[in-house]
């Protein structure tokens, strides 16, 4: 009985994703130009922030980028 309960709890914990609120800050040499709030897992938030960074890379030699806080 204890093993079954423990197994059920462990399965429930591993199947639920740990979504947190992350801040993606986009900047250029003059400072922060835009911030985004992302509520997701860290892996997905990092990918979304990277996608935001690509929006600013349309200009050659762009010094604009984004990072996750």
N, CA, C and O atoms as CSV, one atom per row, in Angstrom:
chain,resi,resn,atom,element,x,y,z
A,1,UNK,N,N,0.826,-1.195,0.000
A,1,UNK,CA,C,0.000,0.000,0.000
A,1,UNK,C,C,0.871,1.259,0.000
A,1,UNK,O,O,0.610,2.201,-0.748
A,2,UNK,N,N,1.912,1.268,0.849
A,2,UNK,CA,C,2.784,2.432,0.910
A,2,UNK,C,C,3.543,2.618,-0.394
A,2,UNK,O,O,3.750,3.745,-0.845
A,3,UNK,N,N,3.953,1.521,-0.992
A,3,UNK,CA,C,4.693,1.586,-2.244
A,3,UNK,C,C,3.819,2.156,-3.352
A,3,UNK,O,O,4.282,2.960,-4.162
A,4,UNK,N,N,2.565,1.743,-3.389
A,4,UNK,CA,C,1.647,2.236,-4.411
A,4,UNK,C,C,1.396,3.734,-4.239
A,4,UNK,O,O,1.366,4.470,-5.225
A,5,UNK,N,N,1.218,4.185,-3.017
A,5,UNK,CA,C,0.996,5.602,-2.741
A,5,UNK,C,C,2.228,6.416,-3.105
A,5,UNK,O,O,2.120,7.477,-3.719
A,6,UNK,N,N,3.387,5.919,-2.728
A,6,UNK,CA,C,4.634,6.610,-3.038
A,6,UNK,C,C,4.853,6.694,-4.544
A,6,UNK,O,O,5.271,7.733,-5.054
A,7,UNK,N,N,4.576,5.618,-5.249
A,7,UNK,CA,C,4.726,5.590,-6.697
A,7,UNK,C,C,3.758,6.571,-7.361
A,7,UNK,O,O,4.133,7.257,-8.312
A,8,UNK,N,N,2.546,6.642,-6.879
A,8,UNK,CA,C,1.547,7.567,-7.418
A,8,UNK,C,C,1.989,9.008,-7.207
A,8,UNK,O,O,1.871,9.829,-8.117
A,9,UNK,N,N,2.494,9.323,-6.026
A,9,UNK,CA,C,2.948,10.679,-5.728
A,9,UNK,C,C,4.153,11.053,-6.589
A,9,UNK,O,O,4.235,12.171,-7.098
A,10,UNK,N,N,5.072,10.127,-6.747
A,10,UNK,CA,C,6.259,10.372,-7.551
A,10,UNK,C,C,5.886,10.607,-9.017
A,10,UNK,O,O,6.452,11.485,-9.668
A,11,UNK,N,N,4.966,9.850,-9.520
A,11,UNK,CA,C,4.502,10.023,-10.893
A,11,UNK,C,C,3.834,11.379,-11.075
A,11,UNK,O,O,4.064,12.055,-12.078
A,12,UNK,N,N,3.021,11.775,-10.125
A,12,UNK,CA,C,2.333,13.069,-10.207
A,12,UNK,C,C,3.337,14.217,-10.201
A,12,UNK,O,O,3.161,15.196,-10.925
A,13,UNK,N,N,4.377,14.106,-9.399
A,13,UNK,CA,C,5.386,15.159,-9.327
A,13,UNK,C,C,6.168,15.260,-10.623
A,13,UNK,O,O,6.437,16.366,-11.093
A,14,UNK,N,N,6.533,14.148,-11.203
A,14,UNK,CA,C,7.330,14.179,-12.430
A,14,UNK,C,C,6.525,14.598,-13.652
A,14,UNK,O,O,7.097,15.118,-14.609
A,15,UNK,N,N,5.226,14.386,-13.644
A,15,UNK,CA,C,4.399,14.736,-14.788
A,15,UNK,C,C,3.977,16.197,-14.804
A,15,UNK,O,O,3.626,16.727,-15.858
A,16,UNK,N,N,4.005,16.849,-13.657
A,16,UNK,CA,C,3.633,18.256,-13.619
A,16,UNK,C,C,4.863,19.092,-13.925
A,16,UNK,O,O,5.939,18.863,-13.372
A,17,UNK,N,N,4.696,20.045,-14.797
A,17,UNK,CA,C,5.824,20.906,-15.147
A,17,UNK,C,C,5.924,22.040,-14.143
A,17,UNK,O,O,4.924,22.488,-13.581
A,18,UNK,N,N,7.126,22.485,-13.934
A,18,UNK,CA,C,7.388,23.545,-12.981
A,18,UNK,C,C,7.399,24.873,-13.737
A,18,UNK,O,O,8.442,25.319,-14.214
A,19,UNK,N,N,6.240,25.489,-13.837
A,19,UNK,CA,C,6.150,26.756,-14.544
A,19,UNK,C,C,6.384,27.893,-13.562
A,19,UNK,O,O,5.767,27.965,-12.499
A,20,UNK,N,N,7.287,28.773,-13.946
A,20,UNK,CA,C,7.602,29.947,-13.152
A,20,UNK,C,C,7.499,31.166,-14.043
A,20,UNK,O,O,7.338,31.060,-15.258
A,21,UNK,N,N,7.594,32.314,-13.421
A,21,UNK,CA,C,7.573,33.553,-14.180
A,21,UNK,C,C,9.004,34.035,-14.381
A,21,UNK,O,O,9.735,34.256,-13.415
A,22,UNK,N,N,9.396,34.195,-15.640
A,22,UNK,CA,C,10.728,34.643,-15.995
A,22,UNK,C,C,10.626,35.976,-16.720
A,22,UNK,O,O,9.603,36.285,-17.331
A,23,UNK,N,N,11.690,36.759,-16.648
A,23,UNK,CA,C,11.745,38.034,-17.343
A,23,UNK,C,C,12.827,37.973,-18.409
A,23,UNK,O,O,13.977,37.633,-18.132
A,24,UNK,N,N,12.444,38.302,-19.607
A,24,UNK,CA,C,13.376,38.363,-20.728
A,24,UNK,C,C,13.623,39.840,-21.022
A,24,UNK,O,O,12.700,40.568,-21.388
A,25,UNK,N,N,14.865,40.277,-20.860
A,25,UNK,CA,C,15.220,41.674,-21.095
A,25,UNK,C,C,15.999,41.797,-22.396
A,25,UNK,O,O,16.991,41.100,-22.612
A,26,UNK,N,N,15.538,42.689,-23.250
A,26,UNK,CA,C,16.225,42.944,-24.507
A,26,UNK,C,C,16.922,44.293,-24.385
A,26,UNK,O,O,16.352,45.261,-23.881
A,27,UNK,N,N,18.155,44.338,-24.852
A,27,UNK,CA,C,18.983,45.523,-24.643
A,27,UNK,C,C,19.808,45.842,-25.894
A,27,UNK,O,O,19.971,45.009,-26.785
A,28,UNK,N,N,20.310,47.048,-25.928
A,28,UNK,CA,C,21.306,47.465,-26.910
A,28,UNK,C,C,22.317,48.326,-26.152
A,28,UNK,O,O,22.167,48.484,-24.940
A,29,UNK,N,N,23.326,48.881,-26.794
A,29,UNK,CA,C,24.345,49.640,-26.065
A,29,UNK,C,C,23.806,50.815,-25.242
A,29,UNK,O,O,24.467,51.265,-24.306
A,30,UNK,N,N,22.628,51.308,-25.577
A,30,UNK,CA,C,22.075,52.426,-24.809
A,30,UNK,C,C,21.319,51.966,-23.566
A,30,UNK,O,O,20.997,52.798,-22.718
A,31,UNK,N,N,21.025,50.676,-23.428
A,31,UNK,CA,C,20.326,50.159,-22.255
A,31,UNK,C,C,19.224,49.179,-22.631
A,31,UNK,O,O,19.148,48.711,-23.767
A,32,UNK,N,N,18.381,48.880,-21.663
A,32,UNK,CA,C,17.265,47.946,-21.875
A,32,UNK,C,C,16.206,48.636,-22.720
A,32,UNK,O,O,15.771,49.745,-22.409
A,33,UNK,N,N,15.800,47.968,-23.789
A,33,UNK,CA,C,14.806,48.569,-24.681
A,33,UNK,C,C,13.417,47.954,-24.526
A,33,UNK,O,O,12.413,48.604,-24.821
A,34,UNK,N,N,13.357,46.704,-24.065
A,34,UNK,CA,C,12.060,46.056,-23.885
A,34,UNK,C,C,12.215,44.857,-22.964
A,34,UNK,O,O,13.241,44.177,-22.990
A,35,UNK,N,N,11.197,44.597,-22.148
A,35,UNK,CA,C,11.190,43.411,-21.296
A,35,UNK,C,C,9.906,42.630,-21.563
A,35,UNK,O,O,8.851,43.203,-21.835
A,36,UNK,N,N,10.024,41.324,-21.479
A,36,UNK,CA,C,8.894,40.418,-21.671
A,36,UNK,C,C,8.768,39.545,-20.430
A,36,UNK,O,O,9.777,39.109,-19.875
A,37,UNK,N,N,7.557,39.289,-19.994
A,37,UNK,CA,C,7.310,38.360,-18.903
A,37,UNK,C,C,6.829,37.051,-19.510
A,37,UNK,O,O,5.868,37.023,-20.280
A,38,UNK,N,N,7.510,35.969,-19.151
A,38,UNK,CA,C,7.193,34.651,-19.698
A,38,UNK,C,C,6.892,33.716,-18.538
A,38,UNK,O,O,7.722,33.546,-17.644
A,39,UNK,N,N,5.711,33.108,-18.546
A,39,UNK,CA,C,5.359,32.130,-17.518
A,39,UNK,C,C,5.367,30.757,-18.167
A,39,UNK,O,O,4.432,30.374,-18.870
A,40,UNK,N,N,6.446,30.026,-17.915
A,40,UNK,CA,C,6.620,28.710,-18.528
A,40,UNK,C,C,7.762,27.998,-17.821
A,40,UNK,O,O,8.291,28.497,-16.827
A,41,UNK,N,N,8.138,26.844,-18.327
A,41,UNK,CA,C,9.297,26.145,-17.777
A,41,UNK,C,C,10.552,26.903,-18.207
A,41,UNK,O,O,10.512,27.687,-19.155
A,42,UNK,N,N,11.655,26.671,-17.517
A,42,UNK,CA,C,12.881,27.403,-17.826
A,42,UNK,C,C,13.359,27.127,-19.250
A,42,UNK,O,O,13.811,28.036,-19.946
A,43,UNK,N,N,13.257,25.889,-19.671
A,43,UNK,CA,C,13.700,25.528,-21.015
A,43,UNK,C,C,12.888,26.274,-22.078
A,43,UNK,O,O,13.457,26.827,-23.019
A,44,UNK,N,N,11.575,26.288,-21.931
A,44,UNK,CA,C,10.723,26.963,-22.908
A,44,UNK,C,C,10.875,28.478,-22.836
A,44,UNK,O,O,10.827,29.160,-23.859
A,45,UNK,N,N,11.059,29.003,-21.628
A,45,UNK,CA,C,11.259,30.446,-21.474
A,45,UNK,C,C,12.562,30.880,-22.125
A,45,UNK,O,O,12.624,31.947,-22.737
A,46,UNK,N,N,13.601,30.066,-21.999
A,46,UNK,CA,C,14.877,30.371,-22.642
A,46,UNK,C,C,14.721,30.396,-24.151
A,46,UNK,O,O,15.283,31.266,-24.816
A,47,UNK,N,N,13.970,29.459,-24.700
A,47,UNK,CA,C,13.732,29.415,-26.143
A,47,UNK,C,C,12.936,30.628,-26.608
A,47,UNK,O,O,13.256,31.223,-27.638
A,48,UNK,N,N,11.898,31.001,-25.854
A,48,UNK,CA,C,11.094,32.161,-26.234
A,48,UNK,C,C,11.931,33.439,-26.197
A,48,UNK,O,O,11.794,34.299,-27.068
A,49,UNK,N,N,12.791,33.560,-25.196
A,49,UNK,CA,C,13.649,34.733,-25.085
A,49,UNK,C,C,14.622,34.776,-26.271
A,49,UNK,O,O,14.902,35.844,-26.816
A,50,UNK,N,N,15.120,33.627,-26.652
A,50,UNK,CA,C,16.004,33.549,-27.815
A,50,UNK,C,C,15.260,33.969,-29.083
A,50,UNK,O,O,15.830,34.624,-29.956
A,51,UNK,N,N,13.999,33.593,-29.178
A,51,UNK,CA,C,13.185,33.989,-30.330
A,51,UNK,C,C,12.977,35.505,-30.352
A,51,UNK,O,O,13.016,36.120,-31.417
A,52,UNK,N,N,12.755,36.112,-29.174
A,52,UNK,CA,C,12.627,37.566,-29.103
A,52,UNK,C,C,13.920,38.228,-29.561
A,52,UNK,O,O,13.891,39.252,-30.244
A,53,UNK,N,N,15.038,37.649,-29.190
A,53,UNK,CA,C,16.338,38.193,-29.566
A,53,UNK,C,C,16.511,38.185,-31.086
A,53,UNK,O,O,17.109,39.102,-31.648
A,54,UNK,N,N,15.998,37.170,-31.737
A,54,UNK,CA,C,16.118,37.060,-33.193
A,54,UNK,C,C,15.345,38.167,-33.907
A,54,UNK,O,O,15.694,38.539,-35.027
A,55,UNK,N,N,14.293,38.701,-33.266
A,55,UNK,CA,C,13.532,39.792,-33.865
A,55,UNK,C,C,14.409,41.022,-34.087
A,55,UNK,O,O,14.200,41.778,-35.036
A,56,UNK,N,N,15.383,41.217,-33.214
A,56,UNK,CA,C,16.239,42.391,-33.292
A,56,UNK,C,C,17.491,42.162,-34.134
A,56,UNK,O,O,18.300,43.076,-34.298
A,57,UNK,N,N,17.657,40.981,-34.657
A,57,UNK,CA,C,18.853,40.667,-35.429
A,57,UNK,C,C,18.647,40.850,-36.935
A,57,UNK,O,O,19.355,40.235,-37.732
A,58,UNK,N,N,17.706,41.670,-37.321
A,58,UNK,CA,C,17.439,41.897,-38.741
A,58,UNK,C,C,18.430,42.892,-39.349
A,58,UNK,O,O,18.539,42.989,-40.572
A,59,UNK,N,N,19.147,43.626,-38.507
A,59,UNK,CA,C,20.122,44.606,-38.971
A,59,UNK,C,C,21.516,43.998,-38.854
A,59,UNK,O,O,21.861,43.418,-37.824
A,60,UNK,N,N,22.301,44.129,-39.890
A,60,UNK,CA,C,23.675,43.608,-39.837
A,60,UNK,C,C,24.470,44.311,-38.740
A,60,UNK,O,O,24.310,45.513,-38.527
A,61,UNK,N,N,25.316,43.570,-38.050
A,61,UNK,CA,C,26.170,44.070,-36.973
A,61,UNK,C,C,25.354,44.636,-35.808
A,61,UNK,O,O,25.819,45.519,-35.088
A,62,UNK,N,N,24.164,44.133,-35.634
A,62,UNK,CA,C,23.311,44.586,-34.537
A,62,UNK,C,C,23.925,44.198,-33.193
A,62,UNK,O,O,24.381,43.068,-33.015
A,63,UNK,N,N,23.934,45.124,-32.268
A,63,UNK,CA,C,24.454,44.867,-30.932
A,63,UNK,C,C,23.304,44.663,-29.936
A,63,UNK,O,O,23.486,44.799,-28.726
A,64,UNK,N,N,22.147,44.342,-30.452
A,64,UNK,CA,C,20.979,44.112,-29.623
A,64,UNK,C,C,20.848,42.642,-29.311
A,64,UNK,O,O,21.083,41.794,-30.172
A,65,UNK,N,N,20.476,42.333,-28.087
A,65,UNK,CA,C,20.281,40.944,-27.687
A,65,UNK,C,C,19.328,40.861,-26.517
A,65,UNK,O,O,18.940,41.883,-25.952
A,66,UNK,N,N,18.949,39.655,-26.152
A,66,UNK,CA,C,18.035,39.435,-25.037
A,66,UNK,C,C,18.603,38.359,-24.132
A,66,UNK,O,O,19.288,37.445,-24.590
A,67,UNK,N,N,18.315,38.475,-22.843
A,67,UNK,CA,C,18.738,37.456,-21.895
A,67,UNK,C,C,17.635,37.223,-20.866
A,67,UNK,O,O,16.815,38.101,-20.599
A,68,UNK,N,N,17.637,36.044,-20.307
A,68,UNK,CA,C,16.613,35.623,-19.348
A,68,UNK,C,C,17.086,35.896,-17.938
A,68,UNK,O,O,18.213,35.557,-17.576
A,69,UNK,N,N,16.229,36.505,-17.145
A,69,UNK,CA,C,16.543,36.759,-15.735
A,69,UNK,C,C,15.864,35.730,-14.871
A,69,UNK,O,O,16.000,35.765,-13.648
